[in-house]
Amino acid sequence: MATELVLELPNDPRQIERAVDSVLECCSACQGHGRKIRLNLRVSLTEALSNAMLYGNGRDPEKRVRVAVVVREWEIEARITDQGVGFNPRRIPDPTAPDNLDKSRGRGLFLMRELMDEVYFNEQGNEVTLILRLRPDGKARGTGGVSV
Amino acid sequence: MGFVVDTVGDVVVVEVEGQLIVGNRQELKQKVLERLERGDREFMIDFQNTGYIDSSGLGVLVSLSKKIREQGGTLRLANLNGDLRTLFELTKLDTLFEIIDSR
């Protein structure tokens, strides 16, 4: 059985914390995965929402961000969609390279990739899907997007 | 959620209450730069009461560290909990900062 949650958010970064809290509440049945939820999911979701509002939607207060979450027994899937033109995630530099360490770009996407089991974008680059597996044998469902 | 600035000896100590995120990072930057412009050179940011730092917060710490070093000063980070320390290790920022267990 799956639990689903859909949020339509105004493009206001002050909404991020409350939205993330709502998603975490939706995952309250995932007992035994406290740190994965508290750290991995919380950080990745926050970064995805921040990227969507600041870069995807370009801080435009007229735009919105959609969050669709499905909590299954074996995985959590979160899809974040903005109304921007999209971007190419492959062009984001590695923020941990020695020359990039004191720069600000790319750290959010890097954290998502490190903390989630799967991160992929749609072709346009305005929708990111985050998969967190709750079981070692949990199978993620890909939809043919661009894995990064 | 906010910042408490105190001076202990020659060290400016900034306590981060709650979170250091995109919504309040500029406030931290402003508070530290004000003290840097007034001549302070030793800074410590205390995360004892901090639940979360996002990538924008990490970015502002990097930026402040650079500005303080350019002025011949030092920035140390104290009391990072396990989750926060993990974020610094993943991003390799633990190699950029002096991180201490307590004040």
gemmi code that builds the backbone of each chain (N, CA, C; Angstrom):
import gemmi

chains = {
    "A": [
        ("MET", (0.832, -1.191, 0.000), (0.000, 0.000, 0.000), (0.876, 1.254, 0.000)),
        ("ALA", (0.504, 2.245, -0.796), (1.315, 3.456, -0.890), (0.561, 4.654, -0.311)),
        ("THR", (1.337, 5.581, 0.250), (0.778, 6.852, 0.712), (1.230, 7.932, -0.261)),
        ("GLU", (0.305, 8.767, -0.696), (0.664, 9.802, -1.666), (0.360, 11.185, -1.109)),
        ("LEU", (1.206, 12.125, -1.513), (1.024, 13.517, -1.090), (1.412, 14.416, -2.258)),
        ("VAL", (0.563, 15.381, -2.551), (0.873, 16.356, -3.610), (0.739, 17.756, -3.021)),
        ("LEU", (1.767, 18.569, -3.219), (1.748, 19.948, -2.739), (1.978, 20.884, -3.922)),
        ("GLU", (1.190, 21.928, -3.994), (1.405, 22.991, -4.993), (1.867, 24.218, -4.209)),
        ("LEU", (3.122, 24.588, -4.386), (3.697, 25.647, -3.552), (3.889, 26.941, -4.328)),
        ("PRO", (3.641, 28.080, -3.667), (4.034, 29.352, -4.281), (5.559, 29.406, -4.341)),
        ("ASN", (6.072, 30.193, -5.253), (7.534, 30.236, -5.430), (8.175, 31.141, -4.372)),
        ("ASP", (8.116, 30.677, -3.128), (8.600, 31.452, -1.991), (9.461, 30.537, -1.116)),
        ("PRO", (10.777, 30.790, -1.053), (11.651, 29.908, -0.272), (11.247, 29.765, 1.185)),
        ("ARG", (10.477, 30.728, 1.706), (10.029, 30.600, 3.100), (9.051, 29.447, 3.283)),
        ("GLN", (8.517, 28.933, 2.174), (7.573, 27.811, 2.239), (8.288, 26.452, 2.312)),
        ("ILE", (9.591, 26.463, 2.082), (10.308, 25.192, 1.945), (10.252, 24.367, 3.233)),
        ("GLU", (10.550, 25.010, 4.344), (10.630, 24.269, 5.606), (9.305, 23.568, 5.929)),
        ("ARG", (8.198, 24.310, 5.773), (6.888, 23.721, 6.083), (6.558, 22.578, 5.126)),
        ("ALA", (6.905, 22.770, 3.849), (6.629, 21.722, 2.859), (7.420, 20.449, 3.177)),
        ("VAL", (8.685, 20.631, 3.543), (9.519, 19.465, 3.871), (8.962, 18.769, 5.118)),
        ("ASP", (8.550, 19.553, 6.088), (7.957, 18.955, 7.295), (6.711, 18.124, 6.949)),
        ("SER", (5.905, 18.621, 6.008), (4.699, 17.885, 5.597), (5.074, 16.543, 4.967)),
        ("VAL", (6.119, 16.562, 4.152), (6.559, 15.315, 3.518), (7.081, 14.340, 4.581)),
        ("LEU", (7.859, 14.864, 5.524), (8.416, 13.985, 6.556), (7.296, 13.374, 7.411)),
        ("GLU", (6.251, 14.147, 7.661), (5.099, 13.603, 8.395), (4.466, 12.449, 7.634)),
        ("CYS", (4.430, 12.625, 6.313), (3.855, 11.596, 5.434), (4.674, 10.298, 5.502)),
        ("CYS", (5.943, 10.437, 5.902), (6.838, 9.268, 5.976), (6.910, 8.698, 7.390)),
        ("SER", (6.032, 9.149, 8.271), (6.145, 8.763, 9.678), (5.985, 7.261, 9.892)),
        ("ALA", (5.367, 6.577, 8.922), (5.184, 5.124, 9.067), (6.464, 4.349, 8.756)),
        ("CYS", (7.473, 5.046, 8.197), (8.718, 4.371, 7.805), (9.618, 4.202, 9.025)),
        ("GLN", (9.205, 3.384, 9.947), (9.959, 3.231, 11.189), (11.260, 2.482, 10.923)),
        ("GLY", (12.258, 2.841, 11.719), (13.554, 2.176, 11.569), (14.448, 2.840, 10.537)),
        ("HIS", (13.970, 3.929, 9.946), (14.774, 4.625, 8.942), (14.955, 6.092, 9.337)),
        ("GLY", (15.039, 6.333, 10.647), (15.051, 7.695, 11.155), (16.089, 8.602, 10.516)),
        ("ARG", (17.340, 8.133, 10.457), (18.398, 9.014, 9.931), (18.250, 9.228, 8.435)),
        ("LYS", (17.813, 8.176, 7.732), (17.595, 8.318, 6.283), (16.543, 9.377, 5.989)),
        ("ILE", (15.494, 9.380, 6.809), (14.424, 10.350, 6.600), (14.880, 11.733, 7.044)),
        ("ARG", (15.459, 11.775, 8.240), (15.823, 13.064, 8.855), (16.951, 13.758, 8.088)),
        ("LEU", (17.919, 12.978, 7.648), (19.079, 13.578, 6.973), (18.948, 13.473, 5.453)),
        ("ASN", (18.932, 12.250, 4.937), (18.992, 12.081, 3.478), (17.802, 12.707, 2.765)),
        ("LEU", (16.595, 12.363, 3.231), (15.410, 12.879, 2.539), (15.233, 14.376, 2.786)),
        ("ARG", (15.422, 14.784, 4.032), (15.212, 16.194, 4.372), (16.156, 17.103, 3.571)),
        ("VAL", (17.433, 16.731, 3.566), (18.420, 17.560, 2.860), (18.117, 17.577, 1.362)),
        ("SER", (17.885, 16.411, 0.787), (17.689, 16.334, -0.667), (16.440, 17.083, -1.106)),
        ("LEU", (15.385, 16.924, -0.336), (14.132, 17.610, -0.673), (14.291, 19.120, -0.547)),
        ("THR", (14.951, 19.547, 0.512), (15.185, 20.982, 0.703), (15.994, 21.553, -0.459)),
        ("GLU", (17.029, 20.823, -0.863), (17.882, 21.311, -1.955), (17.108, 21.339, -3.282)),
        ("ALA", (16.292, 20.313, -3.508), (15.520, 20.272, -4.758), (14.526, 21.436, -4.816)),
        ("LEU", (13.875, 21.713, -3.694), (12.908, 22.820, -3.658), (13.617, 24.162, -3.805)),
        ("SER", (14.740, 24.279, -3.159), (15.512, 25.522, -3.250), (15.963, 25.758, -4.696)),
        ("ASN", (16.478, 24.722, -5.326), (16.906, 24.845, -6.733), (15.727, 25.220, -7.632)),
        ("ALA", (14.577, 24.569, -7.381), (13.397, 24.826, -8.215), (12.947, 26.286, -8.101)),
        ("MET", (12.943, 26.805, -6.885), (12.442, 28.172, -6.671), (13.449, 29.240, -7.090)),
        ("LEU", (14.714, 29.027, -6.728), (15.716, 30.074, -6.973), (16.236, 30.060, -8.412)),
        ("TYR", (16.502, 28.867, -8.930), (17.120, 28.771, -10.257), (16.099, 28.382, -11.330)),
        ("GLY", (15.322, 27.318, -11.059), (14.334, 26.870, -12.039), (13.326, 27.963, -12.352)),
        ("ASN", (12.663, 28.448, -11.321), (11.656, 29.500, -11.489), (12.250, 30.899, -11.403)),
        ("GLY", (13.557, 30.978, -11.196), (14.228, 32.274, -11.198), (13.661, 33.275, -10.212)),
        ("ARG", (13.243, 32.807, -9.031), (12.679, 33.661, -7.963), (11.390, 34.373, -8.385)),
        ("ASP", (10.774, 33.954, -9.484), (9.562, 34.614, -9.980), (8.384, 34.285, -9.054)),
        ("PRO", (7.822, 35.292, -8.352), (6.734, 35.009, -7.399), (5.441, 34.560, -8.068)),
        ("GLU", (5.340, 34.722, -9.380), (4.134, 34.305, -10.095), (4.150, 32.802, -10.403)),
        ("LYS", (5.321, 32.200, -10.314), (5.419, 30.772, -10.655), (5.192, 29.897, -9.429)),
        ("ARG", (5.049, 28.600, -9.710), (4.769, 27.661, -8.638), (5.680, 26.432, -8.748)),
        ("VAL", (5.732, 25.680, -7.672), (6.501, 24.432, -7.641), (5.572, 23.321, -7.167)),
        ("ARG", (5.626, 22.206, -7.881), (4.779, 21.067, -7.524), (5.647, 19.971, -6.897)),
        ("VAL", (5.159, 19.420, -5.813), (5.859, 18.317, -5.147), (4.907, 17.128, -5.100)),
        ("ALA", (5.318, 16.009, -5.652), (4.493, 14.790, -5.614), (5.314, 13.684, -4.948)),
        ("VAL", (4.797, 13.192, -3.845), (5.535, 12.191, -3.065), (4.733, 10.903, -2.989)),
        ("VAL", (5.398, 9.781, -3.194), (4.774, 8.477, -3.000), (5.640, 7.700, -2.005)),
        ("VAL", (5.037, 7.305, -0.910), (5.755, 6.518, 0.095), (5.303, 5.076, -0.021)),
        ("ARG", (6.216, 4.223, -0.418), (5.912, 2.791, -0.506), (6.669, 2.068, 0.600)),
        ("GLU", (6.319, 0.824, 0.763), (6.958, 0.054, 1.834), (8.465, -0.028, 1.621)),
        ("TRP", (8.905, -0.033, 0.369), (10.317, -0.257, 0.066), (11.061, 0.989, -0.411)),
        ("GLU", (10.352, 2.072, -0.672), (11.041, 3.268, -1.157), (10.176, 4.512, -0.986)),
        ("ILE", (10.848, 5.656, -1.026), (10.154, 6.953, -1.076), (10.548, 7.631, -2.373)),
        ("GLU", (9.544, 8.070, -3.113), (9.799, 8.758, -4.381), (9.228, 10.179, -4.278)),
        ("ALA", (10.067, 11.168, -4.581), (9.614, 12.566, -4.545), (9.943, 13.212, -5.891)),
        ("ARG", (8.929, 13.789, -6.498), (9.107, 14.437, -7.810), (8.831, 15.933, -7.646)),
        ("ILE", (9.814, 16.750, -7.988), (9.700, 18.205, -7.808), (9.745, 18.852, -9.181)),
        ("THR", (8.702, 19.614, -9.506), (8.585, 20.209, -10.842), (8.467, 21.719, -10.730)),
        ("ASP", (9.308, 22.435, -11.467), (9.168, 23.895, -11.500), (8.627, 24.330, -12.856)),
        ("GLN", (8.409, 25.621, -13.028), (7.835, 26.143, -14.272), (8.878, 26.907, -15.089)),
        ("GLY", (10.138, 26.569, -14.859), (11.214, 27.216, -15.607), (11.506, 26.497, -16.914)),
        ("VAL", (12.515, 26.982, -17.607), (12.864, 26.402, -18.918), (13.712, 25.144, -18.774)),
        ("GLY", (14.191, 24.870, -17.569), (14.995, 23.679, -17.358), (16.480, 23.963, -17.502)),
        ("PHE", (17.285, 22.968, -17.167), (18.742, 23.120, -17.267), (19.351, 21.758, -17.535)),
        ("ASN", (20.639, 21.769, -17.877), (21.350, 20.519, -18.127), (22.168, 20.158, -16.890)),
        ("PRO", (21.724, 19.144, -16.126), (22.428, 18.824, -14.876), (23.865, 18.366, -15.098)),
        ("ARG", (24.168, 17.914, -16.311), (25.536, 17.453, -16.579), (26.530, 18.615, -16.633)),
        ("ARG", (26.017, 19.828, -16.754), (26.918, 20.987, -16.855), (27.283, 21.585, -15.498)),
        ("ILE", (26.705, 21.017, -14.443), (27.015, 21.533, -13.113), (28.351, 20.948, -12.665)),
        ("PRO", (29.300, 21.786, -12.292), (30.630, 21.280, -11.929), (30.627, 20.544, -10.590)),
        ("ASP", (31.638, 19.702, -10.407), (31.787, 18.971, -9.151), (32.263, 19.953, -8.065)),
        ("PRO", (31.418, 20.232, -7.065), (31.812, 21.234, -6.060), (32.909, 20.750, -5.125)),
        ("THR", (33.229, 19.454, -5.172), (34.268, 18.945, -4.274), (35.644, 18.914, -4.947)),
        ("ALA", (35.709, 19.287, -6.231), (37.019, 19.389, -6.886), (37.813, 20.504, -6.204)),
        ("PRO", (39.105, 20.324, -6.028), (39.891, 21.315, -5.267), (39.693, 22.754, -5.755)),
        ("ASP", (39.604, 22.956, -7.062), (39.442, 24.322, -7.584), (38.050, 24.894, -7.327)),
        ("ASN", (37.081, 24.016, -7.024), (35.698, 24.476, -6.848), (35.269, 24.560, -5.382)),
        ("LEU", (36.153, 24.129, -4.502), (35.765, 23.990, -3.096), (35.287, 25.306, -2.472)),
        ("ASP", (35.875, 26.417, -2.907), (35.460, 27.692, -2.315), (34.456, 28.438, -3.199)),
        ("LYS", (33.840, 27.703, -4.136), (32.782, 28.309, -4.953), (31.424, 27.813, -4.460)),
        ("SER", (30.379, 28.502, -4.871), (29.075, 28.168, -4.298), (28.242, 27.253, -5.188)),
        ("ARG", (28.614, 27.071, -6.436), (27.745, 26.386, -7.385), (27.799, 24.855, -7.266)),
        ("GLY", (26.639, 24.229, -7.371), (26.581, 22.778, -7.541), (26.490, 21.952, -6.279)),
        ("ARG", (26.565, 22.604, -5.109), (26.605, 21.826, -3.878), (25.252, 21.175, -3.572)),
        ("GLY", (24.154, 21.834, -3.938), (22.830, 21.266, -3.682), (22.596, 19.999, -4.483)),
        ("LEU", (22.892, 20.044, -5.764), (22.725, 18.863, -6.619), (23.663, 17.741, -6.168)),
        ("PHE", (24.870, 18.119, -5.796), (25.833, 17.125, -5.316), (25.295, 16.401, -4.082)),
        ("LEU", (24.726, 17.151, -3.144), (24.188, 16.527, -1.928), (23.044, 15.580, -2.263)),
        ("MET", (22.190, 15.997, -3.196), (21.086, 15.108, -3.611), (21.645, 13.787, -4.137)),
        ("ARG", (22.646, 13.887, -4.993), (23.223, 12.683, -5.602), (23.894, 11.792, -4.561)),
        ("GLU", (24.490, 12.416, -3.554), (25.178, 11.642, -2.520), (24.201, 10.971, -1.556)),
        ("LEU", (23.096, 11.641, -1.282), (22.220, 11.199, -0.198), (21.035, 10.352, -0.662)),
        ("MET", (20.709, 10.425, -1.965), (19.598, 9.622, -2.461), (20.138, 8.425, -3.249)),
        ("ASP", (19.303, 7.397, -3.383), (19.733, 6.222, -4.141), (19.657, 6.478, -5.635)),
        ("GLU", (18.744, 7.343, -6.034), (18.617, 7.654, -7.455), (18.129, 9.086, -7.617)),
        ("VAL", (18.721, 9.801, -8.564), (18.310, 11.178, -8.875), (18.271, 11.293, -10.392)),
        ("TYR", (17.118, 11.625, -10.935), (17.096, 11.832, -12.383), (16.166, 12.976, -12.774)),
        ("PHE", (16.491, 13.571, -13.924), (15.742, 14.726, -14.423), (14.956, 14.332, -15.666)),
        ("ASN", (13.882, 15.069, -15.937), (13.184, 14.867, -17.207), (14.022, 15.501, -18.329)),
        ("GLU", (13.599, 15.302, -19.551), (14.378, 15.789, -20.705), (14.564, 17.298, -20.654)),
        ("GLN", (13.512, 18.003, -20.245), (13.575, 19.471, -20.218), (14.499, 19.993, -19.109)),
        ("GLY", (14.604, 19.206, -18.045), (15.440, 19.628, -16.925), (14.726, 20.519, -15.923)),
        ("ASN", (13.393, 20.473, -15.937), (12.644, 21.272, -14.949), (11.915, 20.380, -13.938)),
        ("GLU", (12.250, 19.101, -13.956), (11.626, 18.174, -13.002), (12.680, 17.170, -12.538)),
        ("VAL", (12.820, 17.076, -11.234), (13.771, 16.112, -10.680), (13.008, 15.080, -9.862)),
        ("THR", (13.421, 13.826, -10.008), (12.827, 12.747, -9.220), (13.889, 12.187, -8.286)),
        ("LEU", (13.532, 12.105, -7.025), (14.435, 11.594, -5.995), (13.891, 10.257, -5.492)),
        ("ILE", (14.755, 9.270, -5.442), (14.338, 7.958, -4.920), (15.215, 7.605, -3.721)),
        ("LEU", (14.559, 7.281, -2.615), (15.270, 6.803, -1.432), (14.774, 5.396, -1.126)),
        ("ARG", (15.664, 4.428, -1.201), (15.258, 3.037, -0.949), (15.305, 2.739, 0.542)),
        ("LEU", (14.286, 2.053, 0.983), (14.196, 1.703, 2.396), (14.600, 0.264, 2.641)),
        ("ARG", (14.785, -0.477, 1.564), (15.254, -1.858, 1.675), (16.416, -2.034, 0.706)),
        ("PRO", (17.388, -2.858, 1.060), (18.519, -3.059, 0.166), (18.092, -3.573, -1.209)),
        ("ASP", (17.001, -4.360, -1.248), (16.562, -4.930, -2.523), (15.447, -4.110, -3.165)),
        ("GLY", (15.180, -2.910, -2.598), (14.111, -2.080, -3.146), (14.413, -1.672, -4.571)),
        ("LYS", (13.432, -1.794, -5.432), (13.649, -1.462, -6.837), (13.050, -0.101, -7.145)),
        ("ALA", (13.890, 0.768, -7.684), (13.401, 2.093, -8.072), (12.751, 2.005, -9.432)),
        ("ARG", (11.711, 2.805, -9.623), (11.030, 2.831, -10.914), (11.525, 4.012, -11.715)),
        ("GLY", (12.264, 3.789, -12.776), (12.707, 4.879, -13.617), (11.683, 5.138, -14.706)),
        ("THR", (11.679, 6.368, -15.207), (10.744, 6.690, -16.296), (11.493, 7.192, -17.516)),
        ("GLY", (12.729, 6.787, -17.615), (13.474, 7.137, -18.814), (14.070, 8.528, -18.804)),
        ("GLY", (14.155, 9.143, -17.652), (14.737, 10.471, -17.581), (16.252, 10.423, -17.631)),
        ("VAL", (16.867, 11.553, -17.353), (18.317, 11.665, -17.397), (18.874, 11.448, -15.996)),
        ("SER", (19.553, 10.320, -15.774), (20.166, 10.091, -14.470), (21.410, 10.942, -14.344)),
        ("VAL", (21.667, 11.427, -13.132), (22.881, 12.221, -12.911), (23.639, 11.674, -11.717)),
    ],
    "B": [
        ("MET", (14.397, 31.145, 15.416), (15.515, 31.049, 14.471), (16.232, 32.399, 14.406)),
        ("GLY", (17.537, 32.394, 14.608), (18.266, 33.651, 14.543), (19.720, 33.460, 14.923)),
        ("PHE", (20.401, 34.583, 15.159), (21.826, 34.546, 15.460), (22.100, 35.382, 16.714)),
        ("VAL", (22.879, 34.812, 17.598), (23.282, 35.527, 18.801), (24.783, 35.783, 18.695)),
        ("VAL", (25.152, 37.075, 18.716), (26.566, 37.436, 18.570), (27.105, 37.868, 19.927)),
        ("ASP", (28.232, 37.274, 20.301), (28.850, 37.583, 21.583), (30.361, 37.716, 21.355)),
        ("THR", (31.046, 38.346, 22.283), (32.503, 38.430, 22.193), (33.109, 37.761, 23.414)),
        ("VAL", (33.966, 36.788, 23.172), (34.636, 36.080, 24.264), (36.129, 36.305, 24.088)),
        ("GLY", (36.703, 37.174, 24.909), (38.104, 37.560, 24.714), (38.231, 38.291, 23.383)),
        ("ASP", (39.093, 37.762, 22.522), (39.266, 38.389, 21.202), (38.404, 37.723, 20.129)),
        ("VAL", (37.589, 36.772, 20.541), (36.860, 35.972, 19.560), (35.388, 36.406, 19.471)),
        ("VAL", (34.958, 36.662, 18.249), (33.535, 36.927, 18.015), (32.847, 35.570, 17.843)),
        ("VAL", (31.907, 35.276, 18.744), (31.204, 33.987, 18.688), (29.773, 34.236, 18.192)),
        ("VAL", (29.405, 33.516, 17.145), (28.047, 33.642, 16.611), (27.332, 32.306, 16.799)),
        ("GLU", (26.267, 32.321, 17.581), (25.472, 31.103, 17.767), (24.354, 31.092, 16.735)),
        ("VAL", (24.219, 29.963, 16.050), (23.167, 29.812, 15.045), (22.016, 29.044, 15.685)),
        ("GLU", (20.905, 29.726, 15.867), (19.745, 29.104, 16.507), (18.785, 28.594, 15.440)),
        ("GLY", (18.568, 27.297, 15.404), (17.604, 26.733, 14.443), (18.269, 26.231, 13.181)),
        ("GLN", (18.204, 27.028, 12.129), (18.719, 26.570, 10.852), (19.549, 27.657, 10.189)),
        ("LEU", (20.464, 27.242, 9.335), (21.197, 28.189, 8.484), (20.853, 27.814, 7.044)),
        ("ILE", (19.943, 28.579, 6.476), (19.375, 28.197, 5.178), (19.259, 29.413, 4.266)),
        ("VAL", (18.701, 29.174, 3.094), (18.607, 30.226, 2.087), (17.883, 31.463, 2.621)),
        ("GLY", (16.935, 31.262, 3.534), (16.134, 32.370, 4.031), (16.839, 33.288, 5.014)),
        ("ASN", (17.927, 32.824, 5.668), (18.560, 33.682, 6.683), (20.079, 33.808, 6.511)),
        ("ARG", (20.605, 33.248, 5.443), (22.072, 33.256, 5.275), (22.628, 34.674, 5.162)),
        ("GLN", (21.858, 35.578, 4.524), (22.357, 36.952, 4.349), (22.490, 37.667, 5.691)),
        ("GLU", (21.603, 37.317, 6.612), (21.658, 37.937, 7.941), (22.957, 37.559, 8.648)),
        ("LEU", (23.325, 36.278, 8.550), (24.588, 35.841, 9.155), (25.766, 36.558, 8.502)),
        ("LYS", (25.724, 36.610, 7.177), (26.821, 37.238, 6.443), (27.000, 38.693, 6.875)),
        ("GLN", (25.881, 39.378, 6.979), (25.910, 40.792, 7.356), (26.489, 40.978, 8.761)),
        ("LYS", (26.051, 40.135, 9.692), (26.517, 40.266, 11.079), (28.021, 40.029, 11.188)),
        ("VAL", (28.520, 39.025, 10.472), (29.951, 38.727, 10.548), (30.771, 39.811, 9.835)),
        ("LEU", (30.309, 40.237, 8.676), (31.071, 41.251, 7.930), (31.117, 42.587, 8.668)),
        ("GLU", (30.046, 42.911, 9.394), (30.058, 44.142, 10.200), (31.194, 44.102, 11.212)),
        ("ARG", (31.349, 42.947, 11.851), (32.406, 42.817, 12.860), (33.784, 42.781, 12.209)),
        ("LEU", (33.862, 42.190, 11.027), (35.143, 42.167, 10.314), (35.559, 43.595, 9.943)),
        ("GLU", (34.591, 44.386, 9.491), (34.893, 45.775, 9.115), (35.271, 46.615, 10.331)),
        ("ARG", (34.756, 46.231, 11.504), (35.092, 46.967, 12.733), (36.450, 46.561, 13.286)),
        ("GLY", (37.098, 45.595, 12.655), (38.463, 45.244, 13.064), (38.615, 43.894, 13.725)),
        ("ASP", (37.521, 43.205, 14.002), (37.636, 41.872, 14.595), (38.229, 40.911, 13.572)),
        ("ARG", (39.030, 39.962, 14.045), (39.694, 39.020, 13.129), (39.491, 37.549, 13.515)),
        ("GLU", (39.128, 37.281, 14.758), (38.936, 35.892, 15.201), (37.436, 35.615, 15.315)),
        ("PHE", (36.985, 34.623, 14.588), (35.549, 34.316, 14.571), (35.300, 32.834, 14.861)),
        ("MET", (34.235, 32.570, 15.586), (33.783, 31.195, 15.794), (32.268, 31.154, 15.583)),
        ("ILE", (31.838, 30.181, 14.796), (30.392, 29.995, 14.639), (30.019, 28.717, 15.382)),
        ("ASP", (29.078, 28.863, 16.291), (28.698, 27.770, 17.186), (27.369, 27.168, 16.715)),
        ("PHE", (27.404, 25.867, 16.414), (26.213, 25.186, 15.888), (25.543, 24.282, 16.937)),
        ("GLN", (25.813, 24.586, 18.194), (25.243, 23.779, 19.283), (23.730, 23.632, 19.151)),
        ("ASN", (23.057, 24.712, 18.753), (21.590, 24.700, 18.681), (21.090, 24.784, 17.249)),
        ("THR", (21.837, 24.174, 16.346), (21.485, 24.231, 14.924), (21.014, 22.869, 14.450)),
        ("GLY", (19.837, 22.846, 13.854), (19.306, 21.576, 13.379), (19.726, 21.245, 11.966)),
        ("TYR", (19.924, 22.285, 11.160), (20.121, 22.005, 9.743), (20.848, 23.151, 9.040)),
        ("ILE", (21.717, 22.798, 8.110), (22.372, 23.781, 7.234), (22.145, 23.310, 5.802)),
        ("ASP", (21.624, 24.177, 4.947), (21.459, 23.756, 3.547), (22.661, 24.219, 2.718)),
        ("SER", (22.639, 23.940, 1.419), (23.808, 24.245, 0.597), (24.048, 25.754, 0.511)),
        ("SER", (22.977, 26.552, 0.630), (23.158, 28.001, 0.656), (23.892, 28.418, 1.923)),
        ("GLY", (23.547, 27.764, 3.025), (24.232, 28.041, 4.288), (25.694, 27.635, 4.214)),
        ("LEU", (25.958, 26.471, 3.624), (27.353, 26.049, 3.445), (28.088, 27.074, 2.589)),
        ("GLY", (27.396, 27.549, 1.557), (28.009, 28.517, 0.648), (28.382, 29.814, 1.346)),
        ("VAL", (27.526, 30.281, 2.256), (27.821, 31.537, 2.941), (28.991, 31.351, 3.915)),
        ("LEU", (29.115, 30.171, 4.489), (30.268, 29.909, 5.366), (31.562, 29.924, 4.565)),
        ("VAL", (31.505, 29.345, 3.361), (32.680, 29.350, 2.481), (33.063, 30.790, 2.134)),
        ("SER", (32.061, 31.577, 1.777), (32.295, 32.969, 1.399), (32.881, 33.768, 2.573)),
        ("LEU", (32.331, 33.585, 3.764), (32.832, 34.305, 4.934), (34.259, 33.878, 5.275)),
        ("SER", (34.512, 32.583, 5.175), (35.851, 32.080, 5.468), (36.893, 32.740, 4.561)),
        ("LYS", (36.518, 32.873, 3.295), (37.431, 33.481, 2.315), (37.702, 34.954, 2.668)),
        ("LYS", (36.628, 35.687, 2.987), (36.788, 37.120, 3.305), (37.597, 37.312, 4.591)),
        ("ILE", (37.362, 36.464, 5.561), (38.080, 36.593, 6.838), (39.566, 36.274, 6.636)),
        ("ARG", (39.832, 35.222, 5.853), (41.247, 34.866, 5.580), (41.956, 35.993, 4.840)),
        ("GLU", (41.241, 36.625, 3.899), (41.842, 37.734, 3.134), (42.250, 38.883, 4.043)),
        ("GLN", (41.568, 39.003, 5.182), (41.879, 40.075, 6.140), (42.836, 39.595, 7.234)),
        ("GLY", (43.363, 38.373, 7.037), (44.330, 37.848, 8.004), (43.693, 37.242, 9.235)),
        ("GLY", (42.412, 36.945, 9.171), (41.721, 36.394, 10.331), (41.481, 34.892, 10.210)),
        ("THR", (40.782, 34.349, 11.205), (40.447, 32.925, 11.185), (38.963, 32.730, 11.509)),
        ("LEU", (38.396, 31.677, 10.928), (37.014, 31.299, 11.212), (37.004, 29.836, 11.620)),
        ("ARG", (36.506, 29.571, 12.823), (36.384, 28.186, 13.281), (34.909, 27.845, 13.469)),
        ("LEU", (34.605, 26.561, 13.296), (33.234, 26.076, 13.463), (33.201, 25.122, 14.655)),
        ("ALA", (32.199, 25.284, 15.527), (32.153, 24.471, 16.747), (30.810, 23.765, 16.897)),
        ("ASN", (30.875, 22.610, 17.579), (29.668, 21.894, 18.018), (28.754, 21.421, 16.883)),
        ("LEU", (29.353, 20.926, 15.819), (28.529, 20.356, 14.741), (28.007, 18.991, 15.190)),
        ("ASN", (26.704, 18.765, 15.053), (26.188, 17.431, 15.402), (26.527, 16.430, 14.287)),
        ("GLY", (26.170, 15.180, 14.497), (26.552, 14.131, 13.548), (26.041, 14.379, 12.130)),
        ("ASP", (24.800, 14.821, 12.007), (24.226, 15.060, 10.679), (24.946, 16.217, 9.971)),
        ("LEU", (25.200, 17.286, 10.724), (25.869, 18.443, 10.114), (27.299, 18.091, 9.712)),
        ("ARG", (27.955, 17.317, 10.568), (29.326, 16.908, 10.240), (29.342, 16.066, 8.961)),
        ("THR", (28.319, 15.228, 8.798), (28.216, 14.425, 7.577), (28.136, 15.314, 6.340)),
        ("LEU", (27.360, 16.399, 6.434), (27.245, 17.312, 5.285), (28.602, 17.941, 4.944)),
        ("PHE", (29.344, 18.331, 5.968), (30.673, 18.915, 5.724), (31.622, 17.880, 5.127)),
        ("GLU", (31.517, 16.637, 5.593), (32.412, 15.591, 5.073), (32.068, 15.240, 3.632)),
        ("LEU", (30.770, 15.108, 3.336), (30.361, 14.765, 1.971), (30.838, 15.815, 0.969)),
        ("THR", (30.716, 17.073, 1.362), (31.067, 18.173, 0.444), (32.556, 18.530, 0.532)),
        ("LYS", (33.269, 17.798, 1.394), (34.712, 18.014, 1.616), (35.023, 19.385, 2.208)),
        ("LEU", (34.018, 20.031, 2.737), (34.255, 21.328, 3.370), (34.931, 21.157, 4.728)),
        ("ASP", (34.971, 19.917, 5.234), (35.714, 19.683, 6.475), (37.208, 19.922, 6.266)),
        ("THR", (37.642, 19.927, 4.986), (39.056, 20.192, 4.706), (39.329, 21.701, 4.615)),
        ("LEU", (38.266, 22.477, 4.498), (38.417, 23.921, 4.303), (38.342, 24.673, 5.639)),
        ("PHE", (37.639, 24.073, 6.604), (37.408, 24.755, 7.882), (38.148, 24.059, 9.025)),
        ("GLU", (38.448, 24.837, 10.043), (38.883, 24.241, 11.293), (37.621, 23.947, 12.101)),
        ("ILE", (37.355, 22.658, 12.331), (36.140, 22.251, 13.042), (36.545, 21.723, 14.418)),
        ("ILE", (35.953, 22.298, 15.460), (36.303, 21.869, 16.814), (35.056, 21.327, 17.515)),
        ("ASP", (35.285, 20.450, 18.494), (34.165, 19.770, 19.137), (33.381, 20.683, 20.069)),
        ("SER", (34.085, 21.590, 20.736), (33.380, 22.509, 21.621), (34.152, 23.814, 21.670)),
        ("ARG", (33.535, 24.824, 22.248), (34.180, 26.138, 22.318), (35.469, 26.109, 23.112)),
    ],
}
model = gemmi.Model(1)
for chain_id, residues in chains.items():
    chain = gemmi.Chain(chain_id)
    for i, (resn, *xyz) in enumerate(residues, 1):
        res = gemmi.Residue()
        res.name, res.seqid = resn, gemmi.SeqId(i, " ")
        for name, pos in zip(("N", "CA", "C"), xyz):
            atom = gemmi.Atom()
            atom.name, atom.element = name, gemmi.Element(name[0])
            atom.pos, atom.b_iso = gemmi.Position(*pos), 0.0
            res.add_atom(atom)
        chain.add_residue(res)
    model.add_chain(chain)
structure = gemmi.Structure()
structure.add_model(model)
structure.setup_entities()
